[in-house]
Amino acid sequence: MKLAIVGSGMIVNDFLPSAGEISNLTLAAIVGLPAEREKLEELSQQHRIDEVYVDFEECLADPAVDTVWVAVPNSLHMTFARRALLSGKHVICEKPFVLTVDDLVELRKLADERDLILVEGITTLYLSNYRWIVENLSSLGDVRLVQSEYSQYSSRYPAFLDGQVLPAFDPTMGGGALMDIGIYTLHFVVGLLGRPRSIRYTANVERGVDTSGVVVLEYANSTAICVCAKDSAGPIRSKIQGNDGTIVVEGPPNACESVTVELRGQDAETIDLKIHPHRMVEEFRAFERMIRESDLVERDARLDHSQLVLELATEALASAGIRLGPA
């Protein structure tokens, strides 16, 4: 995988120190705005990135690049992913994939026509601890309740209160609690239980954007609750309750730091199968394999899941009267 990184924000800076843990990964390029060139050059030198571009088209024309990682604000995902696919590049797109289901359908069509890998960067699904939960869910008997909570007071929230609307709280740019950290809770639940019968979102809305809220997903025989907040803090954990036992996951659903399972009549057991301390390593190793092997079956399975989550997120936002994207 010869990767071009589009963006230089928090997620990029978080990942780059661990990039060397991904076999067969070459950091071929990093792309940003002309005003960011100095920062891009620093990242290039620090992490041995081969090229720096301030023109995306020049990057796409580089034969040394075969994959583009789109790590820019949410509202720009569609534009950059589409251009990369049209140029014959594989695409890894940070969460949330795009802002509308129609956009994702279009991207899927472009990828399918060109036999390209297109995936959403959503760490939860690739974590060994989460995969263990999926594989052992039946040990809980009939699952009755699932709770996934991710609340984190945003460093950008005080500025928002003062009237400065940064991308994280800008509805026209796809901001808000649900599409930021809340999307991880949806992936966590949907990866376990699939499509619900209904979904609704009760949100605290300020200036058209959800700063916190609770999503309720109703299934035939169970109920799931997703809590997300950027305007307040709270316990960060997930819990799955069945009539034969309980699983508790400590930490955010995009990390699944450890899993404690307690079956009825047995002692609690804590399980930690992490392959690497950094949550993104397993994810990028999976992406590298998919691209190297041109695994279109896996691609389609991952895209089906991402599309379902996007459909549900869109429905949830609509139930709260929230519309994201350009006015």
N, C-alpha and C positions, 0 to 999 in steps of 0.2 A: 504494500500500500504506500503510494507516494503522495503524501498528504499536503494539500494547500489549506491553510487555516485562514478563514475569513473572519476577522475580528481580533480584538486584543483586550477584551474585558475580563471580568472576574473568572469566568469559567475557563477561559484560555490560560490565564495565569495559574489557575489551580491545577490544570492538567499537565502543563508542559514539564514540570520537574519529574513527572512519572512517565513521560513519553518513552524514555529509554527502556522501560520494562515491557514494551510491546515489540515482540519479535517481528521482523520483516517490515517495520515501519520506518519510512524515511520522511523527515520533515522537509518537504521540498520547497515550501514557500509560506509566507505569511502576507496577508493582504489587509490594507486599511486605507484611510483617507490620507491625502497629501499632508494635512496638518498633523498627522500621527506618525510621520516618517521617523522622527527621532526615536519615539517609543518602539516602533517596529524594528528599527536597526538594533536597539538595545536587546530586544527579545531574540532577535536573530543571532546575535553574538553570544548571548548567554546560553541559548539552547541549541546552538548549531543548526539553525534553519538556513537552508541553502540560498534562498532568494527572498527579497523584499519587493512587494509590488504596491503601488498606490493607484493602479488601474486594474480593475478586475478582468477586463477583456484581455489584457496582456498576460495575466496569470493563466487564464483559460487557454491561451494559445501556446503555453509552455508544454512541450511534449514530456517533460520530466514530471508533470503532475497527472495523476490518474484519478485522484479522489479529492473532493472538496468538502471540508467541514464548515458548515454554515453556523457561525456563533456570533450573530449580530442581533439587534433588538427584534422582538417577535414579529413586528409588522413588516420586516424586510426579508423574512425567511423565504416567502414564496418567490420573490424576485430573484434572489441569488440562487436558490435551488433550481429554479426553472432554467436560468441561463447556463448553469453548470451542466445540467442534463442535456440541454440542446447542444452543448459543446462536447458531448460524449464522455463526461466525467461521472464517476460514481459520487453519490451524495450522502453525507451524514448530516442531518439537520437537527440542531438542538431543539429541545422541547420548549414550548408546545410546537408541534410540527409546523402547522400553518394556522390561520385564523378561521378558515371555512372548510367544510367538507368538500365543496366543489373544487377548491384549490388543490386539496390532497388527491382527489380523483384525477385531476389534470396531471399532476406530477407522477402519479402511478402509471398513467397511460404513456407518458414520455419515457419513463424508465423501462416499462414493459416492451415498448417498440424497439428499444436500443439494447435490451438485455443488460441493463445497468443495475447495480445495487443502489437502493434508496432505503434509508433507515432513519428512524428517529433516535436521537441521543437521549435515552431514558434508562438510567443505570439500573433501576430496580429490577427489571426483568432478567438481567444477566448476572445478578449477584448469586453466589453459591448458597448463601443463607436463604434467599427468597426461593430459589429453585427447590431447596429442601422442603420448604413449607408447602409448595405446590404438590410435590411428590408425596408428602405425608399428611396432607389435609384430611384424607379419609379416616385417619386414626382418631380424629375428634368426633366421629359419628356424624350426625346431622348438624351441619353448621347453622346456628341460629342468629348470631350477632357478629358483625365485624365493625371495628372502629379503627380508623386511621387518622391520627392527629399530627398536624405539622403547623405549629404557630411560632412565628419568629418576628420580633419587633424589628421593623426595617430601619436601617440607618438613614433611609431616604424619606421616612414618614414625617419627621419634623419639618423638612423643607416643603413637603406637600401641604402640611398644615399652615405654613406661612405663605402659601400661594404659588410656590414653584413646583410645576408639574414635570417631573422627570419621567423617562420612559416606563419605569416600574409601576407608576401610578397613572399613566396616560391611557385612557380607553382607546384613543385613536391609534395607538401603537401596540395594542394588545396587552396592556398592563393589567394589574389587579391580582388579588390574592389567589383566585382559583387557577388562573393560567400560569401562575408562577410556581409557588410551592404546593398549591392545592392539586395541581395536575399529577404530582407524584402519588398522592393519596388515591386518586381515581385509578391510576395504573395499578396500584397495589391491590385494590379491591377487584377491579375488572379482571386482572390476571388470575384471581382465585375463583370468582363466581360468574364471570361472563356478563352477558347483557341482562340488565334488570328489567322488570316489568314497567317500572316508572322511576323517574328521577326528578327531584326538585331541589332548589337552592334557596335558602333563606340567608340573605347577605346584608351586611352593613355597607351601605352605599354612600359615598361622598363624591360629589361632582361627577357622577356618572360612572364611577369605578368602584368595584368591591374591594374594600380594605380588609374585610374578614367575612367569614360565613360558614354555614353548615350545609353540607349536601346529604340528602337522604336518598338512598337507593333501595327500592322495594323489590324483593325477589319472591318467588312462589312460597318458600318456607323460611325465609330469613330476611333480615334487614341489615343494611350497611350504612354507616355514618362516616362522612369525611369532614374533618374540621381543618380549616386553614385560616391563618391570620398573619397580616403584616402590620397591623396597628396595635398589637398586643402580644405578649408572650404566654406560653403555657407548656404543660408537659408534652413532650414529643415522643410518641410511641404508637404502636398498633397492637390491637388485641383481637383474637379470633376465638369465639366461644362456640363449642359444640356440646351436644348432650353427653359426650364421653370424655371431654377434656377441653383444655384451653391452651392457646399459644399466645405468648406475649413477645413482641419485638421491641427491643429498646433502640432508641434513636430514630432519626427520620426514615421514612420509607424509601428514600433514594440511597440509603446506606445499609440498613438492616444489620446493625453492628453485632447483635447477638439475638438468639432465639431461645426462649425458655418454654418448654412444653411440659404440661402437667396433666396426665391422664387420670381419670377417676380411679381412686384407690391406689395410685402409685406416687412415688416421690417425684418432685419436679426435676427436670434435666435441662441443663443449659447447653446449647449447641452453637458452635461458631466454626463455620467451614470456610471463612474468608480465604481467598487465594492470595490476596494482596491487600495491604492496609488502605490503599487509595481506591475509592469506590469506582473510578472510571477505568481501571486497568482491565478488569474482566470484560467490560463492555467493548472496549477498543480491540481487545484480543479477538472477540467474537466478530467484530466488524472486519478485521483484517482477514480472518479465515473465510468469511462469506465472500469477500472480494476476490481473494486468491483462488477460491474454488468455484467462483461464479455460482454460488448456491442460491438459485432463484426460488426454490421451494421455501427455504428459510426466509428469504426476503419477503415473499408473499404472506407467510404466516405472521411475520412481525408487522407488516403493513396492515393486515386485517385487524390485528389488535390495536394498532395506533389509530386506525380509522374509527373503530368502535369507540375508543376513548374520546376522540375528537367529536364524534356525534353526540356523545353523552355530555361532554363539557359545553357544547353549543346549546343543547337543550336545557341544561342546568342554568346557564347564564340567561337564556331567554325567559325561564321561569321566574327569574329575579328582576326582569325588565332591563337587563344589561345587554348592550350591543357593542362589540369591539370592532376596531378597524376604522378606516377613514369615514368621516361624517358624510 
